[in-house]
Amino acid sequence: MRRADLKGADLRNVNLSLAYLGQANLHNANLTGANLMGCDLIKADLRNADLANADLRRANLYKADVTSAQLAQAKSLEGAILPDGGRHE
């Protein structure tokens, strides 16, 4: 699903674990409660995406367009690679 256009999509509670969403357009997408564990989100556009209660354990968010405020709403970021390349503890 590389470069998928999911702008504004309703993806509440969807299971996208281990999905490859590199460079995907998820601008304004509703990802509330989504399982994004191990998901590849490198360079994904997550501007204004709702990540409330989303599971981002071990997700790769390297260079993703997402704010720290959005990430703070996630259920878990354990082991995730953050946009700056650092790993969340």
PDB file of N, CA, C and O in Angstrom, chain B, residues numbered from 101:
ATOM      1  N   MET B 101       0.819  -1.179   0.000  1.00  0.00           N
ATOM      2  CA  MET B 101       0.000   0.000   0.000  1.00  0.00           C
ATOM      3  C   MET B 101       0.873   1.257   0.000  1.00  0.00           C
ATOM      4  O   MET B 101       0.454   2.315   0.469  1.00  0.00           O
ATOM      5  N   ARG B 102       2.065   1.130  -0.519  1.00  0.00           N
ATOM      6  CA  ARG B 102       2.976   2.264  -0.619  1.00  0.00           C
ATOM      7  C   ARG B 102       2.318   3.369  -1.424  1.00  0.00           C
ATOM      8  O   ARG B 102       1.737   3.136  -2.484  1.00  0.00           O
ATOM      9  N   ARG B 103       2.427   4.579  -0.891  1.00  0.00           N
ATOM     10  CA  ARG B 103       1.866   5.781  -1.527  1.00  0.00           C
ATOM     11  C   ARG B 103       0.343   5.733  -1.664  1.00  0.00           C
ATOM     12  O   ARG B 103      -0.220   6.434  -2.505  1.00  0.00           O
ATOM     13  N   ALA B 104      -0.315   4.932  -0.865  1.00  0.00           N
ATOM     14  CA  ALA B 104      -1.782   4.850  -0.915  1.00  0.00           C
ATOM     15  C   ALA B 104      -2.385   6.198  -0.544  1.00  0.00           C
ATOM     16  O   ALA B 104      -1.869   6.899   0.327  1.00  0.00           O
ATOM     17  N   ASP B 105      -3.472   6.554  -1.204  1.00  0.00           N
ATOM     18  CA  ASP B 105      -4.169   7.795  -0.892  1.00  0.00           C
ATOM     19  C   ASP B 105      -5.357   7.473  -0.001  1.00  0.00           C
ATOM     20  O   ASP B 105      -6.422   7.076  -0.474  1.00  0.00           O
ATOM     21  N   LEU B 106      -5.154   7.652   1.290  1.00  0.00           N
ATOM     22  CA  LEU B 106      -6.190   7.376   2.282  1.00  0.00           C
ATOM     23  C   LEU B 106      -6.585   8.662   2.994  1.00  0.00           C
ATOM     24  O   LEU B 106      -6.992   8.640   4.156  1.00  0.00           O
ATOM     25  N   LYS B 107      -6.462   9.764   2.301  1.00  0.00           N
ATOM     26  CA  LYS B 107      -6.774  11.076   2.857  1.00  0.00           C
ATOM     27  C   LYS B 107      -8.221  11.107   3.357  1.00  0.00           C
ATOM     28  O   LYS B 107      -9.156  10.830   2.606  1.00  0.00           O
ATOM     29  N   GLY B 108      -8.384  11.446   4.631  1.00  0.00           N
ATOM     30  CA  GLY B 108      -9.710  11.564   5.221  1.00  0.00           C
ATOM     31  C   GLY B 108     -10.430  10.252   5.455  1.00  0.00           C
ATOM     32  O   GLY B 108     -11.614  10.257   5.791  1.00  0.00           O
ATOM     33  N   ALA B 109      -9.754   9.131   5.287  1.00  0.00           N
ATOM     34  CA  ALA B 109     -10.398   7.816   5.427  1.00  0.00           C
ATOM     35  C   ALA B 109     -10.795   7.535   6.869  1.00  0.00           C
ATOM     36  O   ALA B 109     -10.118   7.960   7.806  1.00  0.00           O
ATOM     37  N   ASP B 110     -11.893   6.820   7.033  1.00  0.00           N
ATOM     38  CA  ASP B 110     -12.341   6.376   8.350  1.00  0.00           C
ATOM     39  C   ASP B 110     -11.756   4.990   8.589  1.00  0.00           C
ATOM     40  O   ASP B 110     -12.269   3.991   8.085  1.00  0.00           O
ATOM     41  N   LEU B 111     -10.691   4.942   9.352  1.00  0.00           N
ATOM     42  CA  LEU B 111      -9.975   3.695   9.618  1.00  0.00           C
ATOM     43  C   LEU B 111     -10.008   3.360  11.111  1.00  0.00           C
ATOM     44  O   LEU B 111      -9.077   2.763  11.651  1.00  0.00           O
ATOM     45  N   ARG B 112     -11.093   3.756  11.757  1.00  0.00           N
ATOM     46  CA  ARG B 112     -11.231   3.478  13.191  1.00  0.00           C
ATOM     47  C   ARG B 112     -11.189   1.978  13.448  1.00  0.00           C
ATOM     48  O   ARG B 112     -11.876   1.199  12.787  1.00  0.00           O
ATOM     49  N   ASN B 113     -10.373   1.588  14.419  1.00  0.00           N
ATOM     50  CA  ASN B 113     -10.261   0.207  14.896  1.00  0.00           C
ATOM     51  C   ASN B 113      -9.830  -0.797  13.831  1.00  0.00           C
ATOM     52  O   ASN B 113      -9.991  -2.001  14.030  1.00  0.00           O
ATOM     53  N   VAL B 114      -9.295  -0.341  12.723  1.00  0.00           N
ATOM     54  CA  VAL B 114      -8.843  -1.242  11.667  1.00  0.00           C
ATOM     55  C   VAL B 114      -7.512  -1.889  12.070  1.00  0.00           C
ATOM     56  O   VAL B 114      -6.724  -1.289  12.801  1.00  0.00           O
ATOM     57  N   ASN B 115      -7.271  -3.097  11.598  1.00  0.00           N
ATOM     58  CA  ASN B 115      -6.021  -3.794  11.870  1.00  0.00           C
ATOM     59  C   ASN B 115      -5.093  -3.645  10.668  1.00  0.00           C
ATOM     60  O   ASN B 115      -5.271  -4.293   9.637  1.00  0.00           O
ATOM     61  N   LEU B 116      -4.097  -2.769  10.829  1.00  0.00           N
ATOM     62  CA  LEU B 116      -3.091  -2.560   9.788  1.00  0.00           C
ATOM     63  C   LEU B 116      -1.706  -2.982  10.284  1.00  0.00           C
ATOM     64  O   LEU B 116      -0.689  -2.480   9.804  1.00  0.00           O
ATOM     65  N   SER B 117      -1.675  -3.898  11.238  1.00  0.00           N
ATOM     66  CA  SER B 117      -0.384  -4.323  11.780  1.00  0.00           C
ATOM     67  C   SER B 117       0.476  -4.895  10.659  1.00  0.00           C
ATOM     68  O   SER B 117       0.014  -5.673   9.824  1.00  0.00           O
ATOM     69  N   LEU B 118       1.728  -4.489  10.668  1.00  0.00           N
ATOM     70  CA  LEU B 118       2.749  -4.909   9.702  1.00  0.00           C
ATOM     71  C   LEU B 118       2.492  -4.431   8.273  1.00  0.00           C
ATOM     72  O   LEU B 118       3.166  -4.880   7.347  1.00  0.00           O
ATOM     73  N   ALA B 119       1.532  -3.532   8.081  1.00  0.00           N
ATOM     74  CA  ALA B 119       1.249  -3.000   6.739  1.00  0.00           C
ATOM     75  C   ALA B 119       2.380  -2.079   6.299  1.00  0.00           C
ATOM     76  O   ALA B 119       3.036  -1.449   7.128  1.00  0.00           O
ATOM     77  N   TYR B 120       2.601  -2.004   5.000  1.00  0.00           N
ATOM     78  CA  TYR B 120       3.592  -1.093   4.440  1.00  0.00           C
ATOM     79  C   TYR B 120       2.854   0.124   3.898  1.00  0.00           C
ATOM     80  O   TYR B 120       2.243   0.072   2.831  1.00  0.00           O
ATOM     81  N   LEU B 121       2.920   1.210   4.643  1.00  0.00           N
ATOM     82  CA  LEU B 121       2.239   2.445   4.263  1.00  0.00           C
ATOM     83  C   LEU B 121       3.235   3.581   4.054  1.00  0.00           C
ATOM     84  O   LEU B 121       2.930   4.746   4.309  1.00  0.00           O
ATOM     85  N   GLY B 122       4.420   3.227   3.590  1.00  0.00           N
ATOM     86  CA  GLY B 122       5.435   4.238   3.323  1.00  0.00           C
ATOM     87  C   GLY B 122       4.928   5.256   2.323  1.00  0.00           C
ATOM     88  O   GLY B 122       4.387   4.887   1.281  1.00  0.00           O
ATOM     89  N   GLN B 123       5.095   6.528   2.625  1.00  0.00           N
ATOM     90  CA  GLN B 123       4.693   7.654   1.795  1.00  0.00           C
ATOM     91  C   GLN B 123       3.179   7.716   1.550  1.00  0.00           C
ATOM     92  O   GLN B 123       2.730   8.387   0.621  1.00  0.00           O
ATOM     93  N   ALA B 124       2.402   7.028   2.369  1.00  0.00           N
ATOM     94  CA  ALA B 124       0.947   7.056   2.219  1.00  0.00           C
ATOM     95  C   ALA B 124       0.395   8.411   2.650  1.00  0.00           C
ATOM     96  O   ALA B 124       0.951   9.072   3.527  1.00  0.00           O
ATOM     97  N   ASN B 125      -0.695   8.809   2.027  1.00  0.00           N
ATOM     98  CA  ASN B 125      -1.387  10.036   2.391  1.00  0.00           C
ATOM     99  C   ASN B 125      -2.504   9.681   3.361  1.00  0.00           C
ATOM    100  O   ASN B 125      -3.553   9.179   2.959  1.00  0.00           O
ATOM    101  N   LEU B 126      -2.268   9.949   4.644  1.00  0.00           N
ATOM    102  CA  LEU B 126      -3.255   9.691   5.686  1.00  0.00           C
ATOM    103  C   LEU B 126      -3.701  11.008   6.325  1.00  0.00           C
ATOM    104  O   LEU B 126      -4.158  11.035   7.467  1.00  0.00           O
ATOM    105  N   HIS B 127      -3.561  12.089   5.572  1.00  0.00           N
ATOM    106  CA  HIS B 127      -3.953  13.420   6.035  1.00  0.00           C
ATOM    107  C   HIS B 127      -5.431  13.419   6.416  1.00  0.00           C
ATOM    108  O   HIS B 127      -6.284  13.027   5.619  1.00  0.00           O
ATOM    109  N   ASN B 128      -5.727  13.858   7.632  1.00  0.00           N
ATOM    110  CA  ASN B 128      -7.100  13.919   8.159  1.00  0.00           C
ATOM    111  C   ASN B 128      -7.763  12.555   8.330  1.00  0.00           C
ATOM    112  O   ASN B 128      -8.979  12.492   8.507  1.00  0.00           O
ATOM    113  N   ALA B 129      -7.011  11.476   8.284  1.00  0.00           N
ATOM    114  CA  ALA B 129      -7.603  10.141   8.468  1.00  0.00           C
ATOM    115  C   ALA B 129      -7.956   9.914   9.936  1.00  0.00           C
ATOM    116  O   ALA B 129      -7.282  10.419  10.833  1.00  0.00           O
ATOM    117  N   ASN B 130      -9.006   9.160  10.163  1.00  0.00           N
ATOM    118  CA  ASN B 130      -9.394   8.799  11.523  1.00  0.00           C
ATOM    119  C   ASN B 130      -8.832   7.414  11.818  1.00  0.00           C
ATOM    120  O   ASN B 130      -9.346   6.406  11.333  1.00  0.00           O
ATOM    121  N   LEU B 131      -7.775   7.377  12.614  1.00  0.00           N
ATOM    122  CA  LEU B 131      -7.108   6.128  12.980  1.00  0.00           C
ATOM    123  C   LEU B 131      -7.328   5.802  14.455  1.00  0.00           C
ATOM    124  O   LEU B 131      -6.526   5.103  15.074  1.00  0.00           O
ATOM    125  N   THR B 132      -8.415   6.313  15.003  1.00  0.00           N
ATOM    126  CA  THR B 132      -8.733   6.073  16.415  1.00  0.00           C
ATOM    127  C   THR B 132      -8.811   4.575  16.689  1.00  0.00           C
ATOM    128  O   THR B 132      -9.566   3.857  16.034  1.00  0.00           O
ATOM    129  N   GLY B 133      -8.037   4.113  17.647  1.00  0.00           N
ATOM    130  CA  GLY B 133      -8.055   2.710  18.044  1.00  0.00           C
ATOM    131  C   GLY B 133      -7.480   1.741  17.033  1.00  0.00           C
ATOM    132  O   GLY B 133      -7.600   0.528  17.207  1.00  0.00           O
ATOM    133  N   ALA B 134      -6.859   2.246  15.980  1.00  0.00           N
ATOM    134  CA  ALA B 134      -6.300   1.367  14.941  1.00  0.00           C
ATOM    135  C   ALA B 134      -5.086   0.600  15.459  1.00  0.00           C
ATOM    136  O   ALA B 134      -4.333   1.102  16.292  1.00  0.00           O
ATOM    137  N   ASN B 135      -4.906  -0.614  14.960  1.00  0.00           N
ATOM    138  CA  ASN B 135      -3.733  -1.416  15.272  1.00  0.00           C
ATOM    139  C   ASN B 135      -2.714  -1.176  14.162  1.00  0.00           C
ATOM    140  O   ASN B 135      -2.835  -1.708  13.058  1.00  0.00           O
ATOM    141  N   LEU B 136      -1.709  -0.363  14.479  1.00  0.00           N
ATOM    142  CA  LEU B 136      -0.644  -0.043  13.531  1.00  0.00           C
ATOM    143  C   LEU B 136       0.685  -0.630  14.001  1.00  0.00           C
ATOM    144  O   LEU B 136       1.754  -0.141  13.636  1.00  0.00           O
ATOM    145  N   MET B 137       0.607  -1.674  14.807  1.00  0.00           N
ATOM    146  CA  MET B 137       1.796  -2.299  15.374  1.00  0.00           C
ATOM    147  C   MET B 137       2.712  -2.823  14.259  1.00  0.00           C
ATOM    148  O   MET B 137       2.289  -3.608  13.410  1.00  0.00           O
ATOM    149  N   GLY B 138       3.963  -2.377  14.279  1.00  0.00           N
ATOM    150  CA  GLY B 138       4.938  -2.827  13.302  1.00  0.00           C
ATOM    151  C   GLY B 138       4.722  -2.263  11.910  1.00  0.00           C
ATOM    152  O   GLY B 138       5.374  -2.691  10.958  1.00  0.00           O
ATOM    153  N   CYS B 139       3.820  -1.316  11.786  1.00  0.00           N
ATOM    154  CA  CYS B 139       3.479  -0.726  10.488  1.00  0.00           C
ATOM    155  C   CYS B 139       4.626   0.159   9.991  1.00  0.00           C
ATOM    156  O   CYS B 139       5.249   0.865  10.783  1.00  0.00           O
ATOM    157  N   ASP B 140       4.904   0.124   8.702  1.00  0.00           N
ATOM    158  CA  ASP B 140       5.905   0.983   8.092  1.00  0.00           C
ATOM    159  C   ASP B 140       5.206   2.251   7.623  1.00  0.00           C
ATOM    160  O   ASP B 140       4.436   2.231   6.662  1.00  0.00           O
ATOM    161  N   LEU B 141       5.482   3.353   8.310  1.00  0.00           N
ATOM    162  CA  LEU B 141       4.883   4.646   7.989  1.00  0.00           C
ATOM    163  C   LEU B 141       5.957   5.661   7.608  1.00  0.00           C
ATOM    164  O   LEU B 141       5.797   6.859   7.842  1.00  0.00           O
ATOM    165  N   ILE B 142       7.047   5.182   7.023  1.00  0.00           N
ATOM    166  CA  ILE B 142       8.139   6.062   6.624  1.00  0.00           C
ATOM    167  C   ILE B 142       7.626   7.108   5.638  1.00  0.00           C
ATOM    168  O   ILE B 142       7.027   6.779   4.614  1.00  0.00           O
ATOM    169  N   LYS B 143       7.875   8.373   5.971  1.00  0.00           N
ATOM    170  CA  LYS B 143       7.494   9.523   5.138  1.00  0.00           C
ATOM    171  C   LYS B 143       5.987   9.616   4.885  1.00  0.00           C
ATOM    172  O   LYS B 143       5.563  10.257   3.923  1.00  0.00           O
ATOM    173  N   ALA B 144       5.184   8.989   5.731  1.00  0.00           N
ATOM    174  CA  ALA B 144       3.724   9.076   5.574  1.00  0.00           C
ATOM    175  C   ALA B 144       3.232  10.465   5.988  1.00  0.00           C
ATOM    176  O   ALA B 144       3.796  11.095   6.882  1.00  0.00           O
ATOM    177  N   ASP B 145       2.186  10.923   5.331  1.00  0.00           N
ATOM    178  CA  ASP B 145       1.551  12.197   5.667  1.00  0.00           C
ATOM    179  C   ASP B 145       0.443  11.927   6.676  1.00  0.00           C
ATOM    180  O   ASP B 145      -0.641  11.469   6.314  1.00  0.00           O
ATOM    181  N   LEU B 146       0.721  12.211   7.930  1.00  0.00           N
ATOM    182  CA  LEU B 146      -0.244  11.990   9.004  1.00  0.00           C
ATOM    183  C   LEU B 146      -0.758  13.316   9.571  1.00  0.00           C
ATOM    184  O   LEU B 146      -1.265  13.359  10.692  1.00  0.00           O
ATOM    185  N   ARG B 147      -0.628  14.394   8.797  1.00  0.00           N
ATOM    186  CA  ARG B 147      -1.092  15.698   9.280  1.00  0.00           C
ATOM    187  C   ARG B 147      -2.573  15.632   9.628  1.00  0.00           C
ATOM    188  O   ARG B 147      -3.402  15.192   8.832  1.00  0.00           O
ATOM    189  N   ASN B 148      -2.877  16.078  10.828  1.00  0.00           N
ATOM    190  CA  ASN B 148      -4.247  16.126  11.348  1.00  0.00           C
ATOM    191  C   ASN B 148      -4.923  14.762  11.451  1.00  0.00           C
ATOM    192  O   ASN B 148      -6.140  14.699  11.630  1.00  0.00           O
ATOM    193  N   ALA B 149      -4.180  13.686  11.344  1.00  0.00           N
ATOM    194  CA  ALA B 149      -4.762  12.352  11.533  1.00  0.00           C
ATOM    195  C   ALA B 149      -5.050  12.141  13.010  1.00  0.00           C
ATOM    196  O   ALA B 149      -4.273  12.567  13.864  1.00  0.00           O
ATOM    197  N   ASP B 150      -6.156  11.489  13.313  1.00  0.00           N
ATOM    198  CA  ASP B 150      -6.528  11.210  14.696  1.00  0.00           C
ATOM    199  C   ASP B 150      -5.907   9.876  15.100  1.00  0.00           C
ATOM    200  O   ASP B 150      -6.309   8.821  14.609  1.00  0.00           O
ATOM    201  N   LEU B 151      -4.927   9.931  15.996  1.00  0.00           N
ATOM    202  CA  LEU B 151      -4.219   8.738  16.453  1.00  0.00           C
ATOM    203  C   LEU B 151      -4.608   8.350  17.879  1.00  0.00           C
ATOM    204  O   LEU B 151      -3.891   7.600  18.541  1.00  0.00           O
ATOM    205  N   ALA B 152      -5.753   8.867  18.350  1.00  0.00           N
ATOM    206  CA  ALA B 152      -6.195   8.570  19.720  1.00  0.00           C
ATOM    207  C   ALA B 152      -6.338   7.063  19.907  1.00  0.00           C
ATOM    208  O   ALA B 152      -7.043   6.392  19.153  1.00  0.00           O
ATOM    209  N   ASN B 153      -5.663   6.551  20.914  1.00  0.00           N
ATOM    210  CA  ASN B 153      -5.727   5.136  21.290  1.00  0.00           C
ATOM    211  C   ASN B 153      -5.216   4.183  20.196  1.00  0.00           C
ATOM    212  O   ASN B 153      -5.510   2.989  20.235  1.00  0.00           O
ATOM    213  N   ALA B 154      -4.460   4.699  19.231  1.00  0.00           N
ATOM    214  CA  ALA B 154      -3.869   3.844  18.197  1.00  0.00           C
ATOM    215  C   ALA B 154      -2.654   3.116  18.769  1.00  0.00           C
ATOM    216  O   ALA B 154      -1.904   3.684  19.562  1.00  0.00           O
ATOM    217  N   ASP B 155      -2.464   1.875  18.370  1.00  0.00           N
ATOM    218  CA  ASP B 155      -1.327   1.071  18.821  1.00  0.00           C
ATOM    219  C   ASP B 155      -0.202   1.207  17.806  1.00  0.00           C
ATOM    220  O   ASP B 155      -0.265   0.647  16.712  1.00  0.00           O
ATOM    221  N   LEU B 156       0.825   1.955  18.179  1.00  0.00           N
ATOM    222  CA  LEU B 156       1.961   2.201  17.291  1.00  0.00           C
ATOM    223  C   LEU B 156       3.229   1.493  17.777  1.00  0.00           C
ATOM    224  O   LEU B 156       4.338   1.926  17.465  1.00  0.00           O
ATOM    225  N   ARG B 157       3.069   0.413  18.534  1.00  0.00           N
ATOM    226  CA  ARG B 157       4.243  -0.333  18.999  1.00  0.00           C
ATOM    227  C   ARG B 157       5.053  -0.823  17.801  1.00  0.00           C
ATOM    228  O   ARG B 157       4.522  -1.407  16.856  1.00  0.00           O
ATOM    229  N   ARG B 158       6.349  -0.565  17.875  1.00  0.00           N
ATOM    230  CA  ARG B 158       7.309  -0.996  16.847  1.00  0.00           C
ATOM    231  C   ARG B 158       7.005  -0.459  15.446  1.00  0.00           C
ATOM    232  O   ARG B 158       7.527  -0.985  14.463  1.00  0.00           O
ATOM    233  N   ALA B 159       6.171   0.575  15.340  1.00  0.00           N
ATOM    234  CA  ALA B 159       5.910   1.197  14.031  1.00  0.00           C
ATOM    235  C   ALA B 159       7.128   2.023  13.621  1.00  0.00           C
ATOM    236  O   ALA B 159       7.868   2.513  14.474  1.00  0.00           O
ATOM    237  N   ASN B 160       7.330   2.172  12.328  1.00  0.00           N
ATOM    238  CA  ASN B 160       8.425   2.983  11.821  1.00  0.00           C
ATOM    239  C   ASN B 160       7.840   4.280  11.262  1.00  0.00           C
ATOM    240  O   ASN B 160       7.227   4.296  10.194  1.00  0.00           O
ATOM    241  N   LEU B 161       8.045   5.364  12.008  1.00  0.00           N
ATOM    242  CA  LEU B 161       7.514   6.681  11.647  1.00  0.00           C
ATOM    243  C   LEU B 161       8.611   7.612  11.152  1.00  0.00           C
ATOM    244  O   LEU B 161       8.449   8.832  11.180  1.00  0.00           O
ATOM    245  N   TYR B 162       9.727   7.045  10.697  1.00  0.00           N
ATOM    246  CA  TYR B 162      10.861   7.855  10.263  1.00  0.00           C
ATOM    247  C   TYR B 162      10.441   8.843   9.174  1.00  0.00           C
ATOM    248  O   TYR B 162       9.903   8.457   8.136  1.00  0.00           O
ATOM    249  N   LYS B 163      10.698  10.116   9.433  1.00  0.00           N
ATOM    250  CA  LYS B 163      10.380  11.221   8.518  1.00  0.00           C
ATOM    251  C   LYS B 163       8.892  11.349   8.210  1.00  0.00           C
ATOM    252  O   LYS B 163       8.522  11.984   7.223  1.00  0.00           O
ATOM    253  N   ALA B 164       8.038  10.758   9.035  1.00  0.00           N
ATOM    254  CA  ALA B 164       6.591  10.921   8.853  1.00  0.00           C
ATOM    255  C   ALA B 164       6.199  12.335   9.262  1.00  0.00           C
ATOM    256  O   ALA B 164       6.806  12.919  10.159  1.00  0.00           O
ATOM    257  N   ASP B 165       5.195  12.874   8.609  1.00  0.00           N
ATOM    258  CA  ASP B 165       4.688  14.206   8.918  1.00  0.00           C
ATOM    259  C   ASP B 165       3.622  14.055   9.994  1.00  0.00           C
ATOM    260  O   ASP B 165       2.437  13.905   9.696  1.00  0.00           O
ATOM    261  N   VAL B 166       4.061  14.097  11.252  1.00  0.00           N
ATOM    262  CA  VAL B 166       3.181  13.903  12.404  1.00  0.00           C
ATOM    263  C   VAL B 166       3.747  14.717  13.565  1.00  0.00           C
ATOM    264  O   VAL B 166       4.963  14.867  13.688  1.00  0.00           O
ATOM    265  N   THR B 167       2.874  15.238  14.406  1.00  0.00           N
ATOM    266  CA  THR B 167       3.327  16.052  15.532  1.00  0.00           C
ATOM    267  C   THR B 167       3.472  15.213  16.796  1.00  0.00           C
ATOM    268  O   THR B 167       2.902  14.128  16.912  1.00  0.00           O
ATOM    269  N   SER B 168       4.245  15.739  17.737  1.00  0.00           N
ATOM    270  CA  SER B 168       4.393  15.058  19.015  1.00  0.00           C
ATOM    271  C   SER B 168       3.059  15.040  19.765  1.00  0.00           C
ATOM    272  O   SER B 168       2.793  14.107  20.523  1.00  0.00           O
ATOM    273  N   ALA B 169       2.224  16.052  19.565  1.00  0.00           N
ATOM    274  CA  ALA B 169       0.899  16.070  20.199  1.00  0.00           C
ATOM    275  C   ALA B 169       0.037  14.924  19.684  1.00  0.00           C
ATOM    276  O   ALA B 169      -0.700  14.311  20.456  1.00  0.00           O
ATOM    277  N   GLN B 170       0.119  14.632  18.400  1.00  0.00           N
ATOM    278  CA  GLN B 170      -0.629  13.497  17.835  1.00  0.00           C
ATOM    279  C   GLN B 170      -0.119  12.189  18.431  1.00  0.00           C
ATOM    280  O   GLN B 170      -0.908  11.334  18.834  1.00  0.00           O
ATOM    281  N   LEU B 171       1.195  12.038  18.484  1.00  0.00           N
ATOM    282  CA  LEU B 171       1.783  10.812  19.000  1.00  0.00           C
ATOM    283  C   LEU B 171       1.463  10.610  20.479  1.00  0.00           C
ATOM    284  O   LEU B 171       1.347   9.475  20.941  1.00  0.00           O
ATOM    285  N   ALA B 172       1.323  11.695  21.213  1.00  0.00           N
ATOM    286  CA  ALA B 172       0.999  11.605  22.639  1.00  0.00           C
ATOM    287  C   ALA B 172      -0.384  10.993  22.871  1.00  0.00           C
ATOM    288  O   ALA B 172      -0.660  10.509  23.969  1.00  0.00           O
ATOM    289  N   GLN B 173      -1.244  11.005  21.875  1.00  0.00           N
ATOM    290  CA  GLN B 173      -2.585  10.445  22.007  1.00  0.00           C
ATOM    291  C   GLN B 173      -2.618   8.938  21.765  1.00  0.00           C
ATOM    292  O   GLN B 173      -3.617   8.281  22.059  1.00  0.00           O
ATOM    293  N   ALA B 174      -1.532   8.394  21.233  1.00  0.00           N
ATOM    294  CA  ALA B 174      -1.494   6.965  20.905  1.00  0.00           C
ATOM    295  C   ALA B 174      -1.541   6.103  22.164  1.00  0.00           C
ATOM    296  O   ALA B 174      -1.097   6.511  23.238  1.00  0.00           O
ATOM    297  N   LYS B 175      -2.078   4.931  22.006  1.00  0.00           N
ATOM    298  CA  LYS B 175      -2.146   3.952  23.101  1.00  0.00           C
ATOM    299  C   LYS B 175      -0.741   3.534  23.517  1.00  0.00           C
ATOM    300  O   LYS B 175      -0.438   3.460  24.707  1.00  0.00           O
ATOM    301  N   SER B 176       0.116   3.262  22.533  1.00  0.00           N
ATOM    302  CA  SER B 176       1.479   2.847  22.823  1.00  0.00           C
ATOM    303  C   SER B 176       2.399   3.192  21.658  1.00  0.00           C
ATOM    304  O   SER B 176       2.026   3.081  20.490  1.00  0.00           O
ATOM    305  N   LEU B 177       3.613   3.616  22.010  1.00  0.00           N
ATOM    306  CA  LEU B 177       4.677   3.873  21.040  1.00  0.00           C
ATOM    307  C   LEU B 177       5.902   3.011  21.355  1.00  0.00           C
ATOM    308  O   LEU B 177       6.992   3.256  20.838  1.00  0.00           O
ATOM    309  N   GLU B 178       5.715   2.015  22.197  1.00  0.00           N
ATOM    310  CA  GLU B 178       6.823   1.180  22.655  1.00  0.00           C
ATOM    311  C   GLU B 178       7.627   0.630  21.474  1.00  0.00           C
ATOM    312  O   GLU B 178       7.089  -0.066  20.613  1.00  0.00           O
ATOM    313  N   GLY B 179       8.915   0.953  21.450  1.00  0.00           N
ATOM    314  CA  GLY B 179       9.806   0.438  20.418  1.00  0.00           C
ATOM    315  C   GLY B 179       9.638   1.083  19.054  1.00  0.00           C
ATOM    316  O   GLY B 179      10.277   0.655  18.093  1.00  0.00           O
ATOM    317  N   ALA B 180       8.793   2.104  18.944  1.00  0.00           N
ATOM    318  CA  ALA B 180       8.570   2.761  17.649  1.00  0.00           C
ATOM    319  C   ALA B 180       9.777   3.602  17.255  1.00  0.00           C
ATOM    320  O   ALA B 180      10.468   4.159  18.108  1.00  0.00           O
ATOM    321  N   ILE B 181      10.017   3.683  15.962  1.00  0.00           N
ATOM    322  CA  ILE B 181      11.025   4.598  15.436  1.00  0.00           C
ATOM    323  C   ILE B 181      10.305   5.906  15.155  1.00  0.00           C
ATOM    324  O   ILE B 181       9.357   5.950  14.371  1.00  0.00           O
ATOM    325  N   LEU B 182      10.762   6.967  15.801  1.00  0.00           N
ATOM    326  CA  LEU B 182      10.109   8.264  15.726  1.00  0.00           C
ATOM    327  C   LEU B 182      10.536   9.031  14.474  1.00  0.00           C
ATOM    328  O   LEU B 182      11.512   8.656  13.825  1.00  0.00           O
ATOM    329  N   PRO B 183       9.816  10.098  14.131  1.00  0.00           N
ATOM    330  CA  PRO B 183      10.143  10.851  12.912  1.00  0.00           C
ATOM    331  C   PRO B 183      11.581  11.325  12.817  1.00  0.00           C
ATOM    332  O   PRO B 183      12.117  11.442  11.715  1.00  0.00           O
ATOM    333  N   ASP B 184      12.222  11.604  13.955  1.00  0.00           N
ATOM    334  CA  ASP B 184      13.611  12.053  13.939  1.00  0.00           C
ATOM    335  C   ASP B 184      14.613  10.913  13.869  1.00  0.00           C
ATOM    336  O   ASP B 184      15.820  11.151  13.856  1.00  0.00           O
ATOM    337  N   GLY B 185      14.127   9.679  13.824  1.00  0.00           N
ATOM    338  CA  GLY B 185      15.006   8.516  13.735  1.00  0.00           C
ATOM    339  C   GLY B 185      15.315   7.870  15.069  1.00  0.00           C
ATOM    340  O   GLY B 185      15.867   6.771  15.112  1.00  0.00           O
ATOM    341  N   GLY B 186      14.962   8.545  16.172  1.00  0.00           N
ATOM    342  CA  GLY B 186      15.172   7.971  17.498  1.00  0.00           C
ATOM    343  C   GLY B 186      14.152   6.885  17.786  1.00  0.00           C
ATOM    344  O   GLY B 186      13.106   6.803  17.141  1.00  0.00           O
ATOM    345  N   ARG B 187      14.470   6.067  18.748  1.00  0.00           N
ATOM    346  CA  ARG B 187      13.565   4.971  19.128  1.00  0.00           C
ATOM    347  C   ARG B 187      12.893   5.333  20.440  1.00  0.00           C
ATOM    348  O   ARG B 187      13.541   5.799  21.377  1.00  0.00           O
ATOM    349  N   HIS B 188      11.570   5.110  20.498  1.00  0.00           N
ATOM    350  CA  HIS B 188      10.821   5.342  21.732  1.00  0.00           C
ATOM    351  C   HIS B 188      11.089   4.188  22.684  1.00  0.00           C
ATOM    352  O   HIS B 188      11.056   3.025  22.283  1.00  0.00           O
ATOM    353  N   GLU B 189      11.352   4.507  23.932  1.00  0.00           N
ATOM    354  CA  GLU B 189      11.648   3.467  24.932  1.00  0.00           C
ATOM    355  C   GLU B 189      10.394   2.813  25.455  1.00  0.00           C
ATOM    356  O   GLU B 189      10.468   1.921  26.300  1.00  0.00           O
TER     357      GLU B 189
END
